Amino acid sequence: MRRLIAQLARFGVVGAVGFVVDFTIFNLLRATVLSPDEVHSGPFWAKVVSTVVAIFVNWMGNRYWTFRDQRRAVATREGIEFVVVSLGGMLISLGCLGLSHYVFGLTSALADNISGNVIGLALGTAFRFWLYKVWVYHPERAGTAGATDGAASDAEGDRVSTSV
């Protein structure tokens, strides 16, 4: 249980950094080159760009901090799986933004931020954490970096050193 709480805390910190990156880039693009006054689908594309950048930031943080004991020795497959899950989270966020902006006609910057960066992010975060935990960084997956470092797991799943 301690490990899960610690992981959730680290995931939250990494997510907060990713949120700042996502929020900043989204609003910068929405206010400038992808303004809805200039490009009708500007908020949608601003969210795509900001989310892609945040996915990279989050992968680095989660790979090297949140799930460091469970990461794969080879990053390629893990990175692809991380991106697939993250894109699923992005679709959730984009769905919320799309419904609010294009279906319900709530087109202000505040409405776009609430739908895409609050509601969509909350739903997408729950989705991503669950799939990162059970699929991308699952501790029983073969080829994890932590599996070869001379450590074993105790009854709660916490890693313990087996060296003398």
C-alpha positions as CSV (number, residue, x, y, z in Angstrom):
1,M,0.0,0.0,0.0
2,R,2.9,2.4,0.8
3,R,4.3,1.8,-2.6
4,L,1.0,2.6,-4.3
5,I,0.6,5.8,-2.4
6,A,4.2,6.9,-3.1
7,Q,3.7,6.0,-6.8
8,L,0.5,8.0,-6.9
9,A,2.3,11.0,-5.3
10,R,5.1,10.8,-7.9
11,F,2.6,10.4,-10.7
12,G,0.8,13.5,-9.4
13,V,4.0,15.6,-9.4
14,V,4.9,14.4,-12.9
15,G,1.4,15.1,-14.0
16,A,1.4,18.6,-12.5
17,V,4.6,19.4,-14.5
18,G,2.9,18.0,-17.6
19,F,-0.2,20.0,-16.8
20,V,1.8,23.2,-16.6
21,V,3.4,22.4,-20.0
22,D,0.1,21.5,-21.6
23,F,-1.8,24.4,-20.1
24,T,0.9,27.0,-21.1
25,I,1.4,25.8,-24.6
26,F,-2.4,25.4,-25.2
27,N,-3.2,28.9,-24.0
28,L,-0.2,30.4,-25.8
29,L,-1.2,28.8,-29.1
30,R,-4.9,29.5,-28.6
31,A,-4.2,33.2,-28.0
32,T,-1.8,33.6,-31.0
33,V,-1.4,31.4,-34.1
34,L,-4.3,29.1,-33.3
35,S,-6.8,31.7,-32.1
36,P,-10.4,30.7,-32.9
37,D,-10.7,34.1,-34.5
38,E,-8.0,33.2,-37.0
39,V,-8.4,29.4,-37.3
40,H,-11.9,27.9,-36.7
41,S,-10.5,24.6,-35.3
42,G,-7.6,26.4,-33.6
43,P,-8.5,25.4,-30.0
44,F,-8.7,21.7,-31.1
45,W,-5.2,21.9,-32.8
46,A,-3.7,23.9,-29.9
47,K,-4.8,21.1,-27.6
48,V,-3.3,18.4,-29.9
49,V,0.1,20.2,-30.0
50,S,0.1,21.0,-26.2
51,T,-0.8,17.4,-25.3
52,V,1.8,15.8,-27.6
53,V,4.5,18.0,-25.9
54,A,3.1,17.1,-22.4
55,I,3.1,13.4,-23.3
56,F,6.9,13.5,-23.9
57,V,7.5,15.4,-20.6
58,N,5.3,12.9,-18.7
59,W,6.9,9.9,-20.3
60,M,10.4,11.1,-19.2
61,G,9.1,11.8,-15.6
62,N,7.2,8.5,-15.3
63,R,9.9,6.4,-16.8
64,Y,12.8,7.8,-14.7
65,W,10.9,8.6,-11.5
66,T,7.3,7.3,-11.0
67,F,7.8,3.8,-12.4
68,R,11.7,3.7,-12.3
69,D,11.8,0.2,-10.7
70,Q,9.4,-1.2,-13.3
71,R,10.6,0.4,-16.5
72,R,11.8,-1.8,-19.3
73,A,15.5,-2.1,-20.1
74,V,14.7,-1.2,-23.7
75,A,12.7,2.0,-23.9
76,T,11.2,1.6,-27.4
77,R,8.3,-0.7,-26.7
78,E,7.6,1.0,-23.4
79,G,7.6,4.4,-25.2
80,I,5.2,3.1,-27.8
81,E,2.8,1.7,-25.2
82,F,3.1,4.9,-23.2
83,V,2.2,7.0,-26.2
84,V,-0.7,4.7,-27.1
85,V,-2.2,5.1,-23.6
86,S,-1.4,8.8,-23.6
87,L,-3.2,9.3,-26.9
88,G,-6.2,7.6,-25.4
89,G,-6.1,10.1,-22.6
90,M,-5.7,12.9,-25.1
91,L,-8.8,11.6,-27.0
92,I,-10.8,11.9,-23.7
93,S,-9.6,15.4,-23.2
94,L,-10.3,16.3,-26.9
95,G,-13.7,14.8,-26.6
96,C,-14.6,17.0,-23.6
97,L,-13.2,20.1,-25.4
98,G,-15.0,19.2,-28.7
99,L,-18.3,18.7,-26.9
100,S,-18.1,21.9,-25.0
101,H,-16.7,24.1,-27.8
102,Y,-18.3,22.7,-30.9
103,V,-21.5,21.0,-29.7
104,F,-22.6,23.2,-26.8
105,G,-21.1,26.4,-28.2
106,L,-19.1,27.3,-25.1
107,T,-16.3,29.0,-26.9
108,S,-14.6,31.3,-24.4
109,A,-11.0,30.6,-23.3
110,L,-12.4,29.8,-19.8
111,A,-14.8,27.3,-21.2
112,D,-12.1,25.7,-23.3
113,N,-9.8,25.4,-20.3
114,I,-12.5,24.0,-18.0
115,S,-13.6,21.4,-20.6
116,G,-10.1,20.4,-21.9
117,N,-7.8,21.1,-19.0
118,V,-10.0,20.3,-16.0
119,I,-12.7,17.8,-16.9
120,G,-10.9,16.2,-19.8
121,L,-7.6,16.1,-17.9
122,A,-9.2,14.6,-14.7
123,L,-10.9,11.8,-16.7
124,G,-7.8,11.2,-18.9
125,T,-5.5,11.1,-15.8
126,A,-7.5,8.3,-14.2
127,F,-7.5,6.4,-17.5
128,R,-3.8,6.8,-18.0
129,F,-2.7,5.9,-14.4
130,W,-4.7,2.7,-14.5
131,L,-3.3,1.6,-17.9
132,Y,0.3,2.7,-17.0
133,K,0.0,0.6,-13.8
134,V,-1.6,-2.5,-15.3
135,W,0.0,-2.5,-18.7
136,V,2.9,-0.2,-19.6
137,Y,4.8,-0.5,-16.3
138,H,3.3,-3.7,-14.8
139,P,5.8,-5.2,-12.4
140,E,5.5,-8.7,-13.8
141,R,6.2,-7.7,-17.4
142,A,9.3,-9.4,-18.7
143,G,12.4,-7.4,-19.5
144,T,12.0,-4.7,-16.9
145,A,15.1,-2.7,-15.9
146,G,14.5,-3.3,-12.2
147,A,14.2,-7.1,-12.7
148,T,17.9,-7.5,-13.2
149,D,19.3,-5.2,-10.5
150,G,19.6,-7.8,-7.7
151,A,16.4,-6.8,-5.9
152,A,13.3,-8.8,-5.1
153,S,9.8,-7.8,-3.9
154,D,8.4,-8.2,-0.4
155,A,4.8,-9.2,0.4
156,E,3.5,-5.7,-0.3
157,G,5.4,-5.4,-3.6
158,D,8.0,-3.0,-2.3
159,R,11.5,-3.7,-3.7
160,V,14.0,-4.9,-1.2
161,S,17.7,-5.4,-1.7
162,T,18.9,-9.0,-1.8
163,S,22.6,-8.2,-1.7
164,V,24.7,-8.8,1.5
